[in-house]
Amino acid sequence: MEDQKVFILRVDAGQNNIQTSMKTQNVSPQEVIGYLEMAKDQILDNLKQGRKDVFQAFKKEDEQ
């Protein structure tokens, strides 16, 4: 069984302050860069389509 891969990026944007934190588990730095590129492409595609909800959220199969 392959170990679960986790990449969590949190951005807290305040009035004059932006803080980021990141958690990774079993993910290489190259994979993280790839995930960030995929997210960027998804956001840009949604903006091109004129969508207001540029971020999409998906529930895991086992979440309620």
N, CA, C and O atoms as a printed pandas DataFrame, in Angstrom:
     atom_number atom_name residue_name chain_id  residue_number  x_coord  y_coord  z_coord
0              1         N          MET        A               1    0.846   -1.191    0.000
1              2        CA          MET        A               1    0.000    0.000    0.000
2              3         C          MET        A               1    0.882    1.241    0.000
3              4         O          MET        A               1    1.818    1.357    0.790
4              5         N          GLU        A               2    0.570    2.150   -0.886
5              6        CA          GLU        A               2    1.361    3.368   -0.988
6              7         C          GLU        A               2    0.962    4.340    0.117
7              8         O          GLU        A               2   -0.214    4.451    0.465
8              9         N          ASP        A               3    1.954    5.043    0.667
9             10        CA          ASP        A               3    1.669    6.030    1.702
10            11         C          ASP        A               3    0.860    7.179    1.109
11            12         O          ASP        A               3    1.059    7.574   -0.039
12            13         N          GLN        A               4   -0.050    7.702    1.914
13            14        CA          GLN        A               4   -0.868    8.829    1.480
14            15         C          GLN        A               4   -0.004   10.063    1.312
15            16         O          GLN        A               4    0.867   10.338    2.137
16            17         N          LYS        A               5   -0.248   10.809    0.234
17            18        CA          LYS        A               5    0.460   12.061   -0.002
18            19         C          LYS        A               5   -0.435   13.214    0.420
19            20         O          LYS        A               5   -1.624   13.248    0.100
20            21         N          VAL        A               6    0.158   14.163    1.147
21            22        CA          VAL        A               6   -0.599   15.309    1.640
22            23         C          VAL        A               6    0.178   16.581    1.311
23            24         O          VAL        A               6    1.380   16.678    1.559
24            25         N          PHE        A               7   -0.539   17.552    0.748
25            26        CA          PHE        A               7    0.017   18.885    0.529
26            27         C          PHE        A               7   -1.069   19.877    0.896
27            28         O          PHE        A               7   -2.105   19.943    0.235
28            29         N          ILE        A               8   -0.839   20.642    1.941
29            30        CA          ILE        A               8   -1.801   21.633    2.406
30            31         C          ILE        A               8   -1.106   22.992    2.422
31            32         O          ILE        A               8   -0.051   23.165    3.031
32            33         N          LEU        A               9   -1.721   23.940    1.742
33            34        CA          LEU        A               9   -1.206   25.309    1.720
34            35         C          LEU        A               9   -2.297   26.203    2.274
35            36         O          LEU        A               9   -3.440   26.172    1.818
36            37         N          ARG        A              10   -1.932   26.992    3.254
37            38        CA          ARG        A              10   -2.892   27.928    3.855
38            39         C          ARG        A              10   -2.360   29.342    3.666
39            40         O          ARG        A              10   -1.191   29.627    3.924
40            41         N          VAL        A              11   -3.241   30.212    3.212
41            42        CA          VAL        A              11   -2.898   31.626    3.039
42            43         C          VAL        A              11   -3.889   32.440    3.861
43            44         O          VAL        A              11   -5.097   32.371    3.633
44            45         N          ASP        A              12   -3.382   33.201    4.806
45            46        CA          ASP        A              12   -4.192   34.115    5.599
46            47         C          ASP        A              12   -3.881   35.531    5.129
47            48         O          ASP        A              12   -2.786   36.050    5.347
48            49         N          ALA        A              13   -4.860   36.138    4.485
49            50        CA          ALA        A              13   -4.655   37.473    3.938
50            51         C          ALA        A              13   -5.435   38.475    4.768
51            52         O          ALA        A              13   -6.665   38.503    4.735
52            53         N          GLY        A              14   -4.708   39.296    5.512
53            54        CA          GLY        A              14   -5.321   40.359    6.300
54            55         C          GLY        A              14   -5.222   41.673    5.564
55            56         O          GLY        A              14   -4.848   41.716    4.392
56            57         N          GLN        A              15   -5.556   42.735    6.250
57            58        CA          GLN        A              15   -5.539   44.067    5.634
58            59         C          GLN        A              15   -4.153   44.426    5.098
59            60         O          GLN        A              15   -4.014   44.804    3.934
60            61         N          ASN        A              16   -3.144   44.310    5.934
61            62        CA          ASN        A              16   -1.792   44.694    5.508
62            63         C          ASN        A              16   -0.790   43.565    5.720
63            64         O          ASN        A              16    0.414   43.804    5.822
64            65         N          ASN        A              17   -1.288   42.345    5.786
65            66        CA          ASN        A              17   -0.407   41.240    6.128
66            67         C          ASN        A              17   -0.870   39.968    5.421
67            68         O          ASN        A              17   -2.063   39.664    5.395
68            69         N          ILE        A              18    0.061   39.242    4.860
69            70        CA          ILE        A              18   -0.232   37.943    4.257
70            71         C          ILE        A              18    0.698   36.926    4.885
71            72         O          ILE        A              18    1.919   37.085    4.869
72            73         N          GLN        A              19    0.105   35.879    5.439
73            74        CA          GLN        A              19    0.888   34.804    6.038
74            75         C          GLN        A              19    0.568   33.502    5.320
75            76         O          GLN        A              19   -0.586   33.235    4.986
76            77         N          THR        A              20    1.586   32.703    5.086
77            78        CA          THR        A              20    1.379   31.401    4.472
78            79         C          THR        A              20    1.974   30.329    5.370
79            80         O          THR        A              20    2.973   30.550    6.054
80            81         N          SER        A              21    1.344   29.175    5.352
81            82        CA          SER        A              21    1.896   28.012    6.031
82            83         C          SER        A              21    1.658   26.806    5.127
83            84         O          SER        A              21    0.691   26.769    4.366
84            85         N          MET        A              22    2.539   25.832    5.218
85            86        CA          MET        A              22    2.466   24.693    4.346
86            87         C          MET        A              22    2.760   23.426    5.129
87            88         O          MET        A              22    3.636   23.404    5.994
88            89         N          LYS        A              23    2.016   22.372    4.816
89            90        CA          LYS        A              23    2.259   21.067    5.409
90            91         C          LYS        A              23    2.375   20.061    4.270
91            92         O          LYS        A              23    1.537   20.037    3.368
92            93         N          THR        A              24    3.408   19.239    4.315
93            94        CA          THR        A              24    3.562   18.185    3.321
94            95         C          THR        A              24    3.840   16.872    4.030
95            96         O          THR        A              24    4.435   16.833    5.106
96            97         N          GLN        A              25    3.396   15.807    3.399
97            98        CA          GLN        A              25    3.663   14.466    3.906
98            99         C          GLN        A              25    3.838   13.555    2.696
99           100         O          GLN        A              25    2.928   13.411    1.879
100          101         N          ASN        A              26    5.005   12.947    2.591
101          102        CA          ASN        A              26    5.319   12.035    1.487
102          103         C          ASN        A              26    5.209   12.706    0.121
103          104         O          ASN        A              26    4.833   12.064   -0.859
104          105         N          VAL        A              27    5.537   13.999    0.053
105          106        CA          VAL        A              27    5.483   14.752   -1.195
106          107         C          VAL        A              27    6.833   15.416   -1.408
107          108         O          VAL        A              27    7.354   16.084   -0.515
108          109         N          SER        A              28    7.397   15.228   -2.599
109          110        CA          SER        A              28    8.690   15.835   -2.899
110          111         C          SER        A              28    8.506   17.308   -3.262
111          112         O          SER        A              28    7.410   17.722   -3.641
112          113         N          PRO        A              29    9.569   18.093   -3.149
113          114        CA          PRO        A              29    9.466   19.507   -3.553
114          115         C          PRO        A              29    9.046   19.666   -5.015
115          116         O          PRO        A              29    8.332   20.612   -5.351
116          117         N          GLN        A              30    9.476   18.760   -5.881
117          118        CA          GLN        A              30    9.094   18.832   -7.293
118          119         C          GLN        A              30    7.590   18.600   -7.451
119          120         O          GLN        A              30    6.949   19.249   -8.278
120          121         N          GLU        A              31    7.020   17.678   -6.662
121          122        CA          GLU        A              31    5.582   17.432   -6.715
122          123         C          GLU        A              31    4.805   18.652   -6.229
123          124         O          GLU        A              31    3.776   19.006   -6.806
124          125         N          VAL        A              32    5.293   19.291   -5.173
125          126        CA          VAL        A              32    4.635   20.491   -4.652
126          127         C          VAL        A              32    4.573   21.561   -5.735
127          128         O          VAL        A              32    3.536   22.198   -5.920
128          129         N          ILE        A              33    5.656   21.758   -6.439
129          130        CA          ILE        A              33    5.676   22.752   -7.520
130          131         C          ILE        A              33    4.663   22.377   -8.593
131          132         O          ILE        A              33    3.965   23.244   -9.121
132          133         N          GLY        A              34    4.580   21.096   -8.917
133          134        CA          GLY        A              34    3.596   20.645   -9.893
134          135         C          GLY        A              34    2.172   20.899   -9.441
135          136         O          GLY        A              34    1.337   21.333  -10.234
136          137         N          TYR        A              35    1.882   20.631   -8.159
137          138        CA          TYR        A              35    0.544   20.884   -7.621
138          139         C          TYR        A              35    0.206   22.371   -7.676
139          140         O          TYR        A              35   -0.918   22.743   -8.013
140          141         N          LEU        A              36    1.171   23.214   -7.347
141          142        CA          LEU        A              36    0.935   24.661   -7.400
142          143         C          LEU        A              36    0.667   25.119   -8.833
143          144         O          LEU        A              36   -0.187   25.975   -9.062
144          145         N          GLU        A              37    1.391   24.554   -9.794
145          146        CA          GLU        A              37    1.171   24.893  -11.202
146          147         C          GLU        A              37   -0.224   24.455  -11.651
147          148         O          GLU        A              37   -0.901   25.181  -12.379
148          149         N          MET        A              38   -0.650   23.267  -11.216
149          150        CA          MET        A              38   -1.990   22.787  -11.572
150          151         C          MET        A              38   -3.059   23.705  -10.991
151          152         O          MET        A              38   -4.034   24.030  -11.668
152          153         N          ALA        A              39   -2.881   24.124   -9.738
153          154        CA          ALA        A              39   -3.848   25.028   -9.105
154          155         C          ALA        A              39   -3.892   26.364   -9.839
155          156         O          ALA        A              39   -4.968   26.913  -10.077
156          157         N          LYS        A              40   -2.733   26.880  -10.193
157          158        CA          LYS        A              40   -2.661   28.148  -10.930
158          159         C          LYS        A              40   -3.389   28.033  -12.266
159          160         O          LYS        A              40   -4.152   28.923  -12.639
160          161         N          ASP        A              41   -3.154   26.940  -12.983
161          162        CA          ASP        A              41   -3.813   26.732  -14.276
162          163         C          ASP        A              41   -5.328   26.652  -14.120
163          164         O          ASP        A              41   -6.067   27.198  -14.940
164          165         N          GLN        A              42   -5.796   25.973  -13.068
165          166        CA          GLN        A              42   -7.232   25.856  -12.820
166          167         C          GLN        A              42   -7.835   27.227  -12.536
167          168         O          GLN        A              42   -8.909   27.548  -13.046
168          169         N          ILE        A              43   -7.167   28.026  -11.740
169          170        CA          ILE        A              43   -7.664   29.369  -11.415
170          171         C          ILE        A              43   -7.720   30.232  -12.673
171          172         O          ILE        A              43   -8.711   30.922  -12.912
172          173         N          LEU        A              44   -6.652   30.193  -13.483
173          174        CA          LEU        A              44   -6.627   30.991  -14.709
174          175         C          LEU        A              44   -7.698   30.541  -15.693
175          176         O          LEU        A              44   -8.326   31.378  -16.342
176          177         N          ASP        A              45   -7.918   29.235  -15.818
177          178        CA          ASP        A              45   -8.970   28.727  -16.698
178          179         C          ASP        A              45  -10.340   29.214  -16.243
179          180         O          ASP        A              45  -11.160   29.620  -17.066
180          181         N          ASN        A              46  -10.589   29.176  -14.945
181          182        CA          ASN        A              46  -11.870   29.635  -14.417
182          183         C          ASN        A              46  -12.056   31.130  -14.629
183          184         O          ASN        A              46  -13.161   31.586  -14.923
184          185         N          LEU        A              47  -10.984   31.890  -14.481
185          186        CA          LEU        A              47  -11.076   33.332  -14.729
186          187         C          LEU        A              47  -11.381   33.611  -16.193
187          188         O          LEU        A              47  -12.169   34.505  -16.502
188          189         N          LYS        A              48  -10.766   32.856  -17.095
189          190        CA          LYS        A              48  -11.013   33.032  -18.530
190          191         C          LYS        A              48  -12.465   32.733  -18.875
191          192         O          LYS        A              48  -13.019   33.322  -19.803
192          193         N          GLN        A              49  -13.076   31.831  -18.137
193          194        CA          GLN        A              49  -14.469   31.469  -18.375
194          195         C          GLN        A              49  -15.428   32.419  -17.669
195          196         O          GLN        A              49  -16.645   32.260  -17.759
196          197         N          GLY        A              50  -14.879   33.407  -16.968
197          198        CA          GLY        A              50  -15.708   34.396  -16.296
198          199         C          GLY        A              50  -16.371   33.879  -15.036
199          200         O          GLY        A              50  -17.375   34.431  -14.587
200          201         N          ARG        A              51  -15.814   32.824  -14.465
201          202        CA          ARG        A              51  -16.410   32.250  -13.263
202          203         C          ARG        A              51  -16.000   33.045  -12.036
203          204         O          ARG        A              51  -14.855   33.477  -11.907
204          205         N          LYS        A              52  -16.950   33.227  -11.144
205          206        CA          LYS        A              52  -16.655   33.923   -9.898
206          207         C          LYS        A              52  -16.044   32.983   -8.873
207          208         O          LYS        A              52  -15.259   33.410   -8.026
208          209         N          ASP        A              53  -16.402   31.701   -8.945
209          210        CA          ASP        A              53  -15.870   30.728   -7.994
210          211         C          ASP        A              53  -14.604   30.092   -8.582
211          212         O          ASP        A              53  -14.630   28.961   -9.068
212          213         N          VAL        A              54  -13.507   30.837   -8.529
213          214        CA          VAL        A              54  -12.276   30.372   -9.170
214          215         C          VAL        A              54  -11.647   29.203   -8.435
215          216         O          VAL        A              54  -10.829   28.487   -9.011
216          217         N          PHE        A              55  -12.008   28.993   -7.177
217          218        CA          PHE        A              55  -11.507   27.848   -6.429
218          219         C          PHE        A              55  -12.609   26.803   -6.374
219          220         O          PHE        A              55  -13.772   27.120   -6.122
220          221         N          GLN        A              56  -12.232   25.567   -6.610
221          222        CA          GLN        A              56  -13.198   24.484   -6.539
222          223         C          GLN        A              56  -12.814   23.565   -5.395
223          224         O          GLN        A              56  -11.641   23.235   -5.221
224          225         N          ALA        A              57  -13.797   23.156   -4.619
225          226        CA          ALA        A              57  -13.556   22.267   -3.496
226          227         C          ALA        A              57  -14.194   20.919   -3.774
227          228         O          ALA        A              57  -15.296   20.837   -4.317
228          229         N          PHE        A              58  -13.491   19.867   -3.396
229          230        CA          PHE        A              58  -13.995   18.528   -3.594
230          231         C          PHE        A              58  -13.922   17.778   -2.276
231          232         O          PHE        A              58  -12.934   17.872   -1.548
232          233         N          LYS        A              59  -14.981   17.030   -1.977
233          234        CA          LYS        A              59  -14.980   16.216   -0.773
234          235         C          LYS        A              59  -14.374   14.860   -1.081
235          236         O          LYS        A              59  -14.565   14.315   -2.169
236          237         N          LYS        A              60  -13.647   14.322   -0.122
237          238        CA          LYS        A              60  -13.161   12.960   -0.251
238          239         C          LYS        A              60  -14.347   12.026   -0.192
239          240         O          LYS        A              60  -15.391   12.365    0.366
240          241         N          GLU        A              61  -14.183   10.848   -0.770
241          242        CA          GLU        A              61  -15.266    9.868   -0.793
242          243         C          GLU        A              61  -15.740    9.494    0.607
243          244         O          GLU        A              61  -16.932    9.263    0.808
244          245         N          ASP        A              62  -14.823    9.429    1.585
245          246        CA          ASP        A              62  -15.179    8.968    2.926
246          247         C          ASP        A              62  -15.610   10.093    3.863
247          248         O          ASP        A              62  -15.906    9.826    5.028
248          249         N          GLU        A              63  -15.656   11.345    3.394
249          250        CA          GLU        A              63  -16.086   12.463    4.232
250          251         C          GLU        A              63  -17.594   12.610    4.173
251          252         O          GLU        A              63  -18.220   12.329    3.151
252          253         N          GLN        A              64  -18.161   13.047    5.266
253          254        CA          GLN        A              64  -19.618   13.261    5.339
254          255         C          GLN        A              64  -19.939   14.726    5.162
255          256         O          GLN        A              64  -21.108   15.110    5.192
